[in-house]
Amino acid sequence: MSVLIYAENADGKFKKSTFEAVSYARTIADQNNSTLTAISIGDVSTGDLNNLAKYGADKILNVANAQLKNFVNQAYATVIAEAAKKEGADVVVLSNSFSGRGLAPRLGVKLDAGVVDGAVALPEQSGSNFTVKKTAFSGKAFATVQLTSAIKVIALIPNSYKIVEDAKPTKVEDFSVATKPSDFKAMLKEIVRSTDKVSLPDAEIVVSGGRGLKGPENWGMIEELADLLGAATACSKPVSDAGWRPHSEHVGQTGIAVSPNLYIAIGISGAIQHLAGISSSKVIVVINKDAEAPFFKVADYGIVGDAFEVVPKLITAIKEHKALA
């Protein structure tokens, strides 16, 4: 058995979720006394490529192609599939990111592979079969999926697996694949980032606000708390629908699903549609003045109190702690 990891980058830099996926793939390789090959597509420096070895890659395939500088779903799938064939990979791992969700099914077709997206744990193995735990029903539940195919594709949810340093002697090889015009029928022309703040899907900490904040003019304390914690900001659907916050911050069943290490919900009642988008969070903290709010039933920690009194005290306490550190 051989394992291949697609090392996704953003503007030439690997994201934390990439190193999580490398660590995950390394563990699968070790469990099967196998090797791990990483494939990187795009303009990535040699130093950044070598970081993949720090987390366990035995070999790195570097695809430097001007046509592939920006993400192109079908073309990237072709390149990764050819790399899997070249390396004889039985398992292909990638992050369940925006691009990963598009790549996984395409790789499944190209490699005649079984696919699990939204994986949250290492596979349990029985012979050549894998049983993988994954999120289901927009994060409202978990499912276990058995892969019996010869080749398996697994897309790992960000923040669901720890990063483990496992440095390996490695070599970087240039890798090229002949793509077809049909691979470029749909092209990504430009990426415009609305903010330089922490990306919500990749955030380890998320501070989220709801209608309990009464209006957009009160969002300053949410942003201040998020800045102090190095967190991303989010909101409930009614808040984005009212135009208080951009729709890109809407977390929930019809918005963005997140799986941070810490999710802080402020002034959010906890409707099931919202819970569907945050159920994979490792720790949930709820601040709400309504002691009967549904969110308290799923919270790890809850504070019953007025957000306009609790949050400023929390901000002051964090500032005092930072001053002493």
ZIPE-V372487 format. One record per residue. N is the residue number from 0. RES is the residue in three letters. PSI is psi in whole degrees, -180 to 180 (* if undefined). NEAR is the number of other C-alpha atoms within 12 Angstrom. Layout:
n=N res=RES psi=PSI near=NEAR
n=N res=RES psi=PSI near=NEAR
//
This chain:
n=0 res=MET psi=140 near=25
n=1 res=SER psi=148 near=35
n=2 res=VAL psi=136 near=45
n=3 res=LEU psi=133 near=46
n=4 res=ILE psi=128 near=54
n=5 res=TYR psi=116 near=52
n=6 res=ALA psi=95 near=50
n=7 res=GLU psi=140 near=44
n=8 res=ASN psi=160 near=31
n=9 res=ALA psi=116 near=27
n=10 res=ASP psi=39 near=20
n=11 res=GLY psi=4 near=22
n=12 res=LYS psi=138 near=25
n=13 res=PHE psi=139 near=31
n=14 res=LYS psi=164 near=29
n=15 res=LYS psi=-40 near=33
n=16 res=SER psi=-27 near=40
n=17 res=THR psi=-44 near=44
n=18 res=PHE psi=-32 near=42
n=19 res=GLU psi=-44 near=40
n=20 res=ALA psi=-36 near=48
n=21 res=VAL psi=-45 near=50
n=22 res=SER psi=-41 near=42
n=23 res=TYR psi=-48 near=45
n=24 res=ALA psi=-36 near=49
n=25 res=ARG psi=-41 near=43
n=26 res=THR psi=-42 near=34
n=27 res=ILE psi=-43 near=34
n=28 res=ALA psi=-44 near=30
n=29 res=ASP psi=-39 near=20
n=30 res=GLN psi=-21 near=20
n=31 res=ASN psi=16 near=22
n=32 res=ASN psi=48 near=13
n=33 res=SER psi=-178 near=24
n=34 res=THR psi=159 near=31
n=35 res=LEU psi=123 near=48
n=36 res=THR psi=134 near=45
n=37 res=ALA psi=141 near=50
n=38 res=ILE psi=128 near=49
n=39 res=SER psi=132 near=47
n=40 res=ILE psi=127 near=43
n=41 res=GLY psi=-175 near=35
n=42 res=ASP psi=92 near=26
n=43 res=VAL psi=136 near=30
n=44 res=SER psi=159 near=21
n=45 res=THR psi=-39 near=22
n=46 res=GLY psi=-43 near=15
n=47 res=ASP psi=-38 near=28
n=48 res=LEU psi=-41 near=38
n=49 res=ASN psi=-20 near=32
n=50 res=ASN psi=-26 near=35
n=51 res=LEU psi=-32 near=50
n=52 res=ALA psi=-29 near=34
n=53 res=LYS psi=-28 near=27
n=54 res=TYR psi=11 near=37
n=55 res=GLY psi=4 near=39
n=56 res=ALA psi=127 near=46
n=57 res=ASP psi=-31 near=36
n=58 res=LYS psi=147 near=36
n=59 res=ILE psi=124 near=40
n=60 res=LEU psi=121 near=39
n=61 res=ASN psi=120 near=34
n=62 res=VAL psi=103 near=34
n=63 res=ALA psi=99 near=25
n=64 res=ASN psi=123 near=23
n=65 res=ALA psi=-34 near=13
n=66 res=GLN psi=-24 near=25
n=67 res=LEU psi=19 near=31
n=68 res=LYS psi=-41 near=26
n=69 res=ASN psi=151 near=27
n=70 res=PHE psi=128 near=35
n=71 res=VAL psi=111 near=32
n=72 res=ASN psi=-59 near=29
n=73 res=GLN psi=-40 near=31
n=74 res=ALA psi=-44 near=36
n=75 res=TYR psi=-39 near=43
n=76 res=ALA psi=-40 near=38
n=77 res=THR psi=-46 near=32
n=78 res=VAL psi=-46 near=38
n=79 res=ILE psi=-40 near=48
n=80 res=ALA psi=-41 near=39
n=81 res=GLU psi=-36 near=27
n=82 res=ALA psi=-41 near=40
n=83 res=ALA psi=-41 near=38
n=84 res=LYS psi=-43 near=25
n=85 res=LYS psi=-42 near=21
n=86 res=GLU psi=-4 near=28
n=87 res=GLY psi=38 near=23
n=88 res=ALA psi=130 near=33
n=89 res=ASP psi=-23 near=40
n=90 res=VAL psi=130 near=52
n=91 res=VAL psi=126 near=52
n=92 res=VAL psi=140 near=55
n=93 res=LEU psi=166 near=48
n=94 res=SER psi=142 near=45
n=95 res=ASN psi=55 near=40
n=96 res=SER psi=-174 near=37
n=97 res=PHE psi=-48 near=28
n=98 res=SER psi=-36 near=28
n=99 res=GLY psi=-36 near=41
n=100 res=ARG psi=-27 near=28
n=101 res=GLY psi=-32 near=25
n=102 res=LEU psi=-39 near=38
n=103 res=ALA psi=-52 near=42
n=104 res=PRO psi=-33 near=29
n=105 res=ARG psi=-41 near=28
n=106 res=LEU psi=-37 near=40
n=107 res=GLY psi=-43 near=33
n=108 res=VAL psi=-47 near=20
n=109 res=LYS psi=-30 near=27
n=110 res=LEU psi=3 near=32
n=111 res=ASP psi=49 near=23
n=112 res=ALA psi=154 near=27
n=113 res=GLY psi=145 near=31
n=114 res=VAL psi=135 near=40
n=115 res=VAL psi=119 near=44
n=116 res=ASP psi=153 near=42
n=117 res=GLY psi=29 near=42
n=118 res=ALA psi=142 near=42
n=119 res=VAL psi=2 near=37
n=120 res=ALA psi=163 near=34
n=121 res=LEU psi=147 near=33
n=122 res=PRO psi=146 near=34
n=123 res=GLU psi=131 near=20
n=124 res=GLN psi=139 near=18
n=125 res=SER psi=98 near=13
n=126 res=GLY psi=-126 near=15
n=127 res=SER psi=0 near=19
n=128 res=ASN psi=144 near=20
n=129 res=PHE psi=139 near=30
n=130 res=THR psi=120 near=27
n=131 res=VAL psi=132 near=31
n=132 res=LYS psi=134 near=28
n=133 res=LYS psi=164 near=31
n=134 res=THR psi=153 near=33
n=135 res=ALA psi=162 near=23
n=136 res=PHE psi=55 near=20
n=137 res=SER psi=36 near=28
n=138 res=GLY psi=3 near=33
n=139 res=LYS psi=-14 near=24
n=140 res=ALA psi=174 near=20
n=141 res=PHE psi=151 near=21
n=142 res=ALA psi=154 near=21
n=143 res=THR psi=127 near=22
n=144 res=VAL psi=133 near=28
n=145 res=GLN psi=128 near=24
n=146 res=LEU psi=118 near=30
n=147 res=THR psi=1 near=23
n=148 res=SER psi=160 near=21
n=149 res=ALA psi=-37 near=23
n=150 res=ILE psi=140 near=33
n=151 res=LYS psi=137 near=43
n=152 res=VAL psi=126 near=49
n=153 res=ILE psi=124 near=47
n=154 res=ALA psi=117 near=50
n=155 res=LEU psi=129 near=44
n=156 res=ILE psi=132 near=41
n=157 res=PRO psi=145 near=43
n=158 res=ASN psi=13 near=38
n=159 res=SER psi=-6 near=37
n=160 res=TYR psi=141 near=33
n=161 res=LYS psi=153 near=27
n=162 res=ILE psi=129 near=25
n=163 res=VAL psi=123 near=23
n=164 res=GLU psi=127 near=20
n=165 res=ASP psi=68 near=24
n=166 res=ALA psi=135 near=20
n=167 res=LYS psi=146 near=21
n=168 res=PRO psi=130 near=19
n=169 res=THR psi=166 near=24
n=170 res=LYS psi=145 near=23
n=171 res=VAL psi=127 near=27
n=172 res=GLU psi=137 near=21
n=173 res=ASP psi=139 near=21
n=174 res=PHE psi=132 near=25
n=175 res=SER psi=147 near=26
n=176 res=VAL psi=139 near=27
n=177 res=ALA psi=108 near=19
n=178 res=THR psi=165 near=22
n=179 res=LYS psi=155 near=15
n=180 res=PRO psi=-33 near=14
n=181 res=SER psi=-20 near=14
n=182 res=ASP psi=-15 near=22
n=183 res=PHE psi=26 near=21
n=184 res=LYS psi=-32 near=14
n=185 res=ALA psi=116 near=15
n=186 res=MET psi=141 near=20
n=187 res=LEU psi=115 near=19
n=188 res=LYS psi=-36 near=14
n=189 res=GLU psi=145 near=11
n=190 res=ILE psi=119 near=13
n=191 res=VAL psi=115 near=9
n=192 res=ARG psi=128 near=12
n=193 res=SER psi=-16 near=12
n=194 res=THR psi=157 near=14
n=195 res=ASP psi=8 near=9
n=196 res=LYS psi=177 near=20
n=197 res=VAL psi=133 near=26
n=198 res=SER psi=130 near=30
n=199 res=LEU psi=-48 near=38
n=200 res=PRO psi=-27 near=39
n=201 res=ASP psi=-2 near=34
n=202 res=ALA psi=139 near=32
n=203 res=GLU psi=-26 near=34
n=204 res=ILE psi=136 near=35
n=205 res=VAL psi=130 near=45
n=206 res=VAL psi=119 near=46
n=207 res=SER psi=143 near=49
n=208 res=GLY psi=154 near=48
n=209 res=GLY psi=-163 near=42
n=210 res=ARG psi=-17 near=29
n=211 res=GLY psi=-13 near=29
n=212 res=LEU psi=-7 near=33
n=213 res=LYS psi=-21 near=20
n=214 res=GLY psi=162 near=20
n=215 res=PRO psi=-23 near=22
n=216 res=GLU psi=-13 near=13
n=217 res=ASN psi=10 near=23
n=218 res=TRP psi=-8 near=31
n=219 res=GLY psi=-40 near=22
n=220 res=MET psi=-28 near=28
n=221 res=ILE psi=-46 near=37
n=222 res=GLU psi=-38 near=30
n=223 res=GLU psi=-44 near=24
n=224 res=LEU psi=-43 near=32
n=225 res=ALA psi=-43 near=34
n=226 res=ASP psi=-42 near=21
n=227 res=LEU psi=-33 near=25
n=228 res=LEU psi=-4 near=27
n=229 res=GLY psi=38 near=21
n=230 res=ALA psi=165 near=29
n=231 res=ALA psi=154 near=38
n=232 res=THR psi=148 near=45
n=233 res=ALA psi=177 near=46
n=234 res=CYS psi=169 near=48
n=235 res=SER psi=167 near=45
n=236 res=LYS psi=-45 near=35
n=237 res=PRO psi=-32 near=32
n=238 res=VAL psi=-46 near=31
n=239 res=SER psi=-36 near=26
n=240 res=ASP psi=-33 near=20
n=241 res=ALA psi=-8 near=18
n=242 res=GLY psi=12 near=19
n=243 res=TRP psi=-37 near=27
n=244 res=ARG psi=157 near=31
n=245 res=PRO psi=152 near=22
n=246 res=HIS psi=-21 near=24
n=247 res=SER psi=-13 near=28
n=248 res=GLU psi=-3 near=37
n=249 res=HIS psi=119 near=37
n=250 res=VAL psi=134 near=46
n=251 res=GLY psi=-171 near=37
n=252 res=GLN psi=-40 near=24
n=253 res=THR psi=8 near=25
n=254 res=GLY psi=-138 near=29
n=255 res=ILE psi=135 near=32
n=256 res=ALA psi=132 near=42
n=257 res=VAL psi=157 near=48
n=258 res=SER psi=59 near=40
n=259 res=PRO psi=169 near=36
n=260 res=ASN psi=-30 near=29
n=261 res=LEU psi=126 near=31
n=262 res=TYR psi=119 near=44
n=263 res=ILE psi=115 near=44
n=264 res=ALA psi=121 near=49
n=265 res=ILE psi=117 near=49
n=266 res=GLY psi=30 near=44
n=267 res=ILE psi=128 near=43
n=268 res=SER psi=-34 near=35
n=269 res=GLY psi=46 near=41
n=270 res=ALA psi=153 near=26
n=271 res=ILE psi=-30 near=27
n=272 res=GLN psi=-35 near=28
n=273 res=HIS psi=-43 near=37
n=274 res=LEU psi=-30 near=39
n=275 res=ALA psi=-29 near=31
n=276 res=GLY psi=-7 near=37
n=277 res=ILE psi=5 near=48
n=278 res=SER psi=-20 near=38
n=279 res=SER psi=1 near=38
n=280 res=SER psi=139 near=36
n=281 res=LYS psi=-44 near=26
n=282 res=VAL psi=132 near=24
n=283 res=ILE psi=126 near=33
n=284 res=VAL psi=129 near=33
n=285 res=VAL psi=132 near=41
n=286 res=ILE psi=114 near=40
n=287 res=ASN psi=141 near=35
n=288 res=LYS psi=-12 near=25
n=289 res=ASP psi=107 near=22
n=290 res=ALA psi=-18 near=20
n=291 res=GLU psi=7 near=18
n=292 res=ALA psi=133 near=26
n=293 res=PRO psi=-28 near=23
n=294 res=PHE psi=-31 near=37
n=295 res=PHE psi=-22 near=29
n=296 res=LYS psi=-24 near=19
n=297 res=VAL psi=-3 near=28
n=298 res=ALA psi=144 near=30
n=299 res=ASP psi=-35 near=21
n=300 res=TYR psi=139 near=20
n=301 res=GLY psi=142 near=28
n=302 res=ILE psi=116 near=28
n=303 res=VAL psi=109 near=26
n=304 res=GLY psi=166 near=21
n=305 res=ASP psi=125 near=22
n=306 res=ALA psi=-32 near=33
n=307 res=PHE psi=-11 near=25
n=308 res=GLU psi=-40 near=20
n=309 res=VAL psi=-48 near=24
n=310 res=VAL psi=-45 near=35
n=311 res=PRO psi=-37 near=21
n=312 res=LYS psi=-39 near=17
n=313 res=LEU psi=-42 near=25
n=314 res=ILE psi=-45 near=25
n=315 res=THR psi=-43 near=18
n=316 res=ALA psi=-40 near=17
n=317 res=ILE psi=-41 near=21
n=318 res=LYS psi=-42 near=18
n=319 res=GLU psi=-38 near=13
n=320 res=HIS psi=-43 near=13
n=321 res=LYS psi=-36 near=12
n=322 res=ALA psi=-32 near=10
n=323 res=LEU psi=-20 near=8
n=324 res=ALA psi=* near=7
//
